[in-house]
Amino acid sequence: LFYKILNNNDCVIVNSRKAKNDAYKFYKKFKASINVLPFTPFLDFNLNSLFKRRIFKNKYLIVCNHFWKHKNFEVVLNAFKLLENNNINLVITGQILNKNFSYYAKINKLIYKLNLKNKIFIYKNLEKKKQLSLIKNSIALIQPSLFEGGPGGFSVYEAISLGKPVIVSNTEVNKEILYKNTFFFKKNDPYDLKRKILNVINQDPKKISNKKINLNSKKNKN
């Protein structure tokens, strides 16, 4: 399918230099010229109202990825195990389908094994507006993925557009992220991820507190 796209069009647009290089790496010669156009999210709705479901006692970080193996949730869970004495939670959002349910079940099992069930909250198949509201009210977004077509994936662009710090794995494509509040960690190293999380928290001591975030409120109280 990709080869047909490259051979039946004059121009193909991709959203990273890595994707352009991969096209030449795997398909060698083709008709189309390839142009890199970074993705820009357009947030055209009001995010002041919070997700009406739960009261978080602590501030939280967030991961917004579907439950595929290459999304590398394990490194985040192991980092949070190292942070279990810190006063922060983790929110995870992501789509679950029949074909990825086994990986979701594996991650759920790991959460219980690490005794993190009281610190980690999973919201499955969440409406986009609610997901973005959770990003807006987080300390930072974590992107642990081992592979993305564009820098950081869409969730990183959305977090940047909302002015949030992003903590991302040091994969080649992620290094294309141009944003001053980006923290790279070694992709399979929970200890390094822990250090980067603490770096983000220590940027602003007010970020970490016991103040409750009332998700039943109609207004953003952060």
Contacts in CASP RR format, 6 or more apart in sequence:
PFRMAT RR
TARGET T0000
AUTHOR 0000-0000-0000
METHOD contacts of the structure
MODEL  1
LFYKILNNNDCVIVNSRKAKNDAYKFYKKFKASINVLPFTPFLDFNLNSL
FKRRIFKNKYLIVCNHFWKHKNFEVVLNAFKLLENNNINLVITGQILNKN
FSYYAKINKLIYKLNLKNKIFIYKNLEKKKQLSLIKNSIALIQPSLFEGG
PGGFSVYEAISLGKPVIVSNTEVNKEILYKNTFFFKKNDPYDLKRKILNV
INQDPKKISNKKINLNSKKNKN
2 23 0 8 1.000
2 27 0 8 1.000
3 27 0 8 1.000
3 30 0 8 1.000
5 12 0 8 1.000
5 32 0 8 1.000
6 12 0 8 1.000
6 23 0 8 1.000
6 27 0 8 1.000
6 30 0 8 1.000
6 31 0 8 1.000
6 32 0 8 1.000
6 34 0 8 1.000
7 30 0 8 1.000
7 31 0 8 1.000
7 32 0 8 1.000
8 31 0 8 1.000
9 31 0 8 1.000
9 32 0 8 1.000
10 31 0 8 1.000
10 32 0 8 1.000
10 33 0 8 1.000
11 32 0 8 1.000
11 33 0 8 1.000
11 34 0 8 1.000
11 35 0 8 1.000
12 23 0 8 1.000
12 32 0 8 1.000
12 33 0 8 1.000
12 34 0 8 1.000
12 35 0 8 1.000
13 34 0 8 1.000
13 35 0 8 1.000
13 36 0 8 1.000
13 37 0 8 1.000
14 20 0 8 1.000
14 23 0 8 1.000
14 34 0 8 1.000
14 35 0 8 1.000
14 36 0 8 1.000
14 37 0 8 1.000
14 149 0 8 1.000
15 36 0 8 1.000
15 37 0 8 1.000
15 38 0 8 1.000
15 39 0 8 1.000
15 149 0 8 1.000
15 150 0 8 1.000
15 151 0 8 1.000
16 36 0 8 1.000
16 38 0 8 1.000
16 148 0 8 1.000
16 149 0 8 1.000
16 150 0 8 1.000
16 151 0 8 1.000
16 173 0 8 1.000
16 176 0 8 1.000
17 36 0 8 1.000
17 176 0 8 1.000
18 149 0 8 1.000
18 150 0 8 1.000
18 172 0 8 1.000
18 173 0 8 1.000
18 176 0 8 1.000
19 36 0 8 1.000
19 149 0 8 1.000
19 150 0 8 1.000
19 173 0 8 1.000
20 34 0 8 1.000
20 36 0 8 1.000
23 30 0 8 1.000
23 34 0 8 1.000
24 34 0 8 1.000
38 151 0 8 1.000
39 150 0 8 1.000
39 153 0 8 1.000
39 154 0 8 1.000
39 157 0 8 1.000
40 157 0 8 1.000
40 161 0 8 1.000
41 154 0 8 1.000
41 157 0 8 1.000
41 158 0 8 1.000
41 161 0 8 1.000
43 132 0 8 1.000
43 158 0 8 1.000
43 161 0 8 1.000
43 162 0 8 1.000
45 129 0 8 1.000
47 129 0 8 1.000
47 132 0 8 1.000
47 133 0 8 1.000
47 136 0 8 1.000
47 162 0 8 1.000
47 220 0 8 1.000
48 218 0 8 1.000
48 219 0 8 1.000
48 220 0 8 1.000
49 133 0 8 1.000
49 217 0 8 1.000
49 218 0 8 1.000
49 219 0 8 1.000
49 220 0 8 1.000
50 133 0 8 1.000
50 137 0 8 1.000
50 213 0 8 1.000
50 214 0 8 1.000
50 215 0 8 1.000
50 216 0 8 1.000
50 217 0 8 1.000
50 218 0 8 1.000
50 220 0 8 1.000
50 221 0 8 1.000
51 123 0 8 1.000
51 126 0 8 1.000
51 130 0 8 1.000
51 133 0 8 1.000
51 134 0 8 1.000
51 215 0 8 1.000
52 215 0 8 1.000
52 216 0 8 1.000
53 123 0 8 1.000
53 215 0 8 1.000
54 121 0 8 1.000
54 215 0 8 1.000
55 212 0 8 1.000
55 213 0 8 1.000
55 214 0 8 1.000
55 215 0 8 1.000
55 216 0 8 1.000
56 89 0 8 1.000
56 121 0 8 1.000
56 212 0 8 1.000
56 213 0 8 1.000
56 215 0 8 1.000
57 89 0 8 1.000
57 210 0 8 1.000
57 212 0 8 1.000
58 87 0 8 1.000
58 88 0 8 1.000
58 89 0 8 1.000
58 210 0 8 1.000
59 87 0 8 1.000
59 88 0 8 1.000
59 89 0 8 1.000
59 138 0 8 1.000
59 139 0 8 1.000
59 207 0 8 1.000
59 208 0 8 1.000
59 209 0 8 1.000
59 211 0 8 1.000
59 213 0 8 1.000
60 88 0 8 1.000
60 89 0 8 1.000
60 90 0 8 1.000
60 91 0 8 1.000
60 121 0 8 1.000
60 138 0 8 1.000
60 139 0 8 1.000
61 88 0 8 1.000
61 89 0 8 1.000
61 90 0 8 1.000
61 91 0 8 1.000
61 138 0 8 1.000
61 139 0 8 1.000
61 140 0 8 1.000
61 141 0 8 1.000
61 142 0 8 1.000
61 167 0 8 1.000
61 197 0 8 1.000
62 90 0 8 1.000
62 91 0 8 1.000
62 92 0 8 1.000
62 93 0 8 1.000
62 134 0 8 1.000
62 135 0 8 1.000
62 138 0 8 1.000
62 140 0 8 1.000
62 141 0 8 1.000
62 142 0 8 1.000
63 73 0 8 1.000
63 76 0 8 1.000
63 90 0 8 1.000
63 91 0 8 1.000
63 92 0 8 1.000
63 93 0 8 1.000
63 141 0 8 1.000
63 142 0 8 1.000
63 143 0 8 1.000
63 144 0 8 1.000
64 92 0 8 1.000
64 93 0 8 1.000
64 94 0 8 1.000
64 131 0 8 1.000
64 135 0 8 1.000
64 141 0 8 1.000
64 155 0 8 1.000
64 158 0 8 1.000
65 71 0 8 1.000
65 73 0 8 1.000
65 92 0 8 1.000
65 94 0 8 1.000
65 143 0 8 1.000
65 144 0 8 1.000
65 145 0 8 1.000
65 155 0 8 1.000
66 94 0 8 1.000
66 95 0 8 1.000
66 96 0 8 1.000
66 100 0 8 1.000
67 73 0 8 1.000
67 94 0 8 1.000
67 95 0 8 1.000
67 96 0 8 1.000
67 100 0 8 1.000
67 101 0 8 1.000
67 103 0 8 1.000
67 104 0 8 1.000
67 107 0 8 1.000
68 100 0 8 1.000
68 103 0 8 1.000
69 103 0 8 1.000
70 145 0 8 1.000
70 146 0 8 1.000
70 147 0 8 1.000
71 144 0 8 1.000
71 145 0 8 1.000
71 146 0 8 1.000
72 144 0 8 1.000
72 145 0 8 1.000
72 146 0 8 1.000
72 169 0 8 1.000
72 187 0 8 1.000
72 188 0 8 1.000
73 92 0 8 1.000
73 107 0 8 1.000
73 110 0 8 1.000
73 144 0 8 1.000
74 107 0 8 1.000
74 110 0 8 1.000
75 144 0 8 1.000
75 169 0 8 1.000
75 187 0 8 1.000
75 188 0 8 1.000
75 189 0 8 1.000
75 190 0 8 1.000
75 193 0 8 1.000
76 90 0 8 1.000
76 142 0 8 1.000
76 144 0 8 1.000
76 190 0 8 1.000
76 193 0 8 1.000
77 107 0 8 1.000
77 110 0 8 1.000
77 111 0 8 1.000
77 114 0 8 1.000
77 116 0 8 1.000
77 120 0 8 1.000
78 114 0 8 1.000
78 190 0 8 1.000
79 190 0 8 1.000
79 191 0 8 1.000
79 193 0 8 1.000
79 194 0 8 1.000
79 197 0 8 1.000
80 90 0 8 1.000
80 114 0 8 1.000
80 116 0 8 1.000
80 119 0 8 1.000
80 120 0 8 1.000
81 114 0 8 1.000
81 116 0 8 1.000
81 190 0 8 1.000
82 190 0 8 1.000
82 191 0 8 1.000
82 194 0 8 1.000
83 194 0 8 1.000
83 197 0 8 1.000
83 198 0 8 1.000
84 115 0 8 1.000
84 116 0 8 1.000
84 119 0 8 1.000
86 198 0 8 1.000
86 201 0 8 1.000
86 208 0 8 1.000
87 208 0 8 1.000
87 209 0 8 1.000
87 210 0 8 1.000
88 119 0 8 1.000
88 139 0 8 1.000
88 197 0 8 1.000
88 201 0 8 1.000
88 208 0 8 1.000
89 119 0 8 1.000
89 120 0 8 1.000
89 121 0 8 1.000
90 116 0 8 1.000
90 119 0 8 1.000
90 120 0 8 1.000
90 121 0 8 1.000
91 120 0 8 1.000
91 121 0 8 1.000
91 122 0 8 1.000
91 123 0 8 1.000
91 134 0 8 1.000
91 138 0 8 1.000
92 120 0 8 1.000
92 121 0 8 1.000
92 122 0 8 1.000
92 123 0 8 1.000
93 122 0 8 1.000
93 123 0 8 1.000
93 124 0 8 1.000
93 126 0 8 1.000
93 131 0 8 1.000
93 134 0 8 1.000
94 122 0 8 1.000
94 123 0 8 1.000
94 124 0 8 1.000
94 125 0 8 1.000
94 126 0 8 1.000
95 124 0 8 1.000
95 125 0 8 1.000
96 104 0 8 1.000
96 124 0 8 1.000
96 125 0 8 1.000
104 124 0 8 1.000
108 122 0 8 1.000
111 117 0 8 1.000
111 120 0 8 1.000
123 130 0 8 1.000
123 131 0 8 1.000
123 134 0 8 1.000
126 134 0 8 1.000
132 158 0 8 1.000
132 162 0 8 1.000
135 141 0 8 1.000
135 155 0 8 1.000
135 158 0 8 1.000
135 159 0 8 1.000
135 162 0 8 1.000
135 164 0 8 1.000
136 162 0 8 1.000
136 164 0 8 1.000
136 220 0 8 1.000
137 213 0 8 1.000
137 220 0 8 1.000
137 222 0 8 1.000
138 164 0 8 1.000
139 164 0 8 1.000
139 165 0 8 1.000
139 200 0 8 1.000
139 201 0 8 1.000
139 207 0 8 1.000
139 208 0 8 1.000
140 159 0 8 1.000
140 164 0 8 1.000
140 165 0 8 1.000
140 166 0 8 1.000
140 167 0 8 1.000
140 183 0 8 1.000
140 197 0 8 1.000
140 200 0 8 1.000
141 155 0 8 1.000
141 156 0 8 1.000
141 158 0 8 1.000
141 159 0 8 1.000
141 164 0 8 1.000
141 165 0 8 1.000
141 166 0 8 1.000
141 167 0 8 1.000
142 166 0 8 1.000
142 167 0 8 1.000
142 168 0 8 1.000
142 193 0 8 1.000
142 197 0 8 1.000
143 152 0 8 1.000
143 153 0 8 1.000
143 155 0 8 1.000
143 156 0 8 1.000
143 166 0 8 1.000
143 167 0 8 1.000
143 168 0 8 1.000
143 169 0 8 1.000
143 174 0 8 1.000
144 168 0 8 1.000
144 169 0 8 1.000
144 187 0 8 1.000
144 193 0 8 1.000
145 152 0 8 1.000
145 153 0 8 1.000
145 169 0 8 1.000
145 171 0 8 1.000
146 169 0 8 1.000
146 171 0 8 1.000
146 187 0 8 1.000
147 171 0 8 1.000
147 173 0 8 1.000
148 171 0 8 1.000
148 173 0 8 1.000
148 174 0 8 1.000
149 173 0 8 1.000
150 173 0 8 1.000
150 176 0 8 1.000
151 173 0 8 1.000
151 174 0 8 1.000
151 175 0 8 1.000
151 176 0 8 1.000
151 177 0 8 1.000
152 166 0 8 1.000
152 168 0 8 1.000
152 173 0 8 1.000
152 174 0 8 1.000
152 177 0 8 1.000
156 166 0 8 1.000
156 168 0 8 1.000
156 174 0 8 1.000
156 177 0 8 1.000
159 165 0 8 1.000
159 166 0 8 1.000
160 166 0 8 1.000
160 177 0 8 1.000
160 179 0 8 1.000
160 181 0 8 1.000
163 181 0 8 1.000
164 181 0 8 1.000
165 181 0 8 1.000
165 182 0 8 1.000
165 183 0 8 1.000
165 200 0 8 1.000
165 203 0 8 1.000
166 177 0 8 1.000
166 179 0 8 1.000
166 181 0 8 1.000
166 182 0 8 1.000
166 183 0 8 1.000
167 182 0 8 1.000
167 183 0 8 1.000
167 185 0 8 1.000
167 193 0 8 1.000
167 196 0 8 1.000
167 197 0 8 1.000
167 200 0 8 1.000
168 174 0 8 1.000
168 177 0 8 1.000
168 182 0 8 1.000
168 183 0 8 1.000
168 184 0 8 1.000
168 185 0 8 1.000
169 184 0 8 1.000
169 185 0 8 1.000
169 186 0 8 1.000
169 187 0 8 1.000
170 184 0 8 1.000
170 185 0 8 1.000
170 186 0 8 1.000
170 187 0 8 1.000
171 187 0 8 1.000
174 184 0 8 1.000
175 184 0 8 1.000
183 196 0 8 1.000
183 199 0 8 1.000
183 200 0 8 1.000
184 196 0 8 1.000
185 192 0 8 1.000
185 193 0 8 1.000
185 195 0 8 1.000
185 196 0 8 1.000
186 192 0 8 1.000
186 193 0 8 1.000
200 207 0 8 1.000
201 207 0 8 1.000
201 208 0 8 1.000
213 221 0 8 1.000
213 222 0 8 1.000
214 221 0 8 1.000
END
